[in-house]
Amino acid sequence: MKTFLPFLLTIVVVTAAAAAPSRSDNHKLKDGEIGKNMPDVQHFKRTSHHHTQGQKKKQLEEIMNHINVTKKKLSKQILDKHVPDVFQKSCTPEELCKAGKVLATFKAKDLGLEKEEWILHRQLLAYTKGTDCSETQTETVGSTLSSLLQNIHKCAQKTFSELTPPS
């Protein structure tokens, strides 16, 4: 025990001293040597953009898959329920966001689904995060749930095909 304690103190002191900047580190900071080999900011932005595109494609795939699975599980009576027609234009993020809000009004239990199975509205809202879809024009109840799901799927396919693969 007597020899172990000085040894332990030596290790603690040496380890703590390594964290303090040395004189040469301070000179390198002043001279601008540290950071010369850092990645270019533009490179980071490009990689970040591709990463985001990859994430968007993955989200769209999940949305399309979830629609296919959900449509098979819903009864005809539920698929024929009337909902607002949010697809007025040609597949905009705002329309996908509005579709997510329309779907959010349905509870999993009312659709005959388990809570874990009913995530489509959350997927759409996550995909369109940052999109302002609060401006609600008075959409008419001119669509069915089946038609809405089909329009979401078509829009997701269109958007997916427009995203360029990362190079």
Secondary structure as GFF3:
##gff-version 3
##sequence-region A 1 167
A	DSSP	alpha_helix	4	18	.	.	.	ID=ss1
A	DSSP	alpha_helix	23	31	.	.	.	ID=ss2
A	DSSP	alpha_helix	41	73	.	.	.	ID=ss3
A	DSSP	alpha_helix	76	79	.	.	.	ID=ss4
A	DSSP	beta_strand	82	83	.	.	.	ID=ss5
A	DSSP	alpha_helix	93	104	.	.	.	ID=ss6
A	DSSP	alpha_helix	108	111	.	.	.	ID=ss7
A	DSSP	three_ten_helix	115	117	.	.	.	ID=ss8
A	DSSP	alpha_helix	120	127	.	.	.	ID=ss9
A	DSSP	beta_strand	143	144	.	.	.	ID=ss10
A	DSSP	alpha_helix	145	162	.	.	.	ID=ss11
###
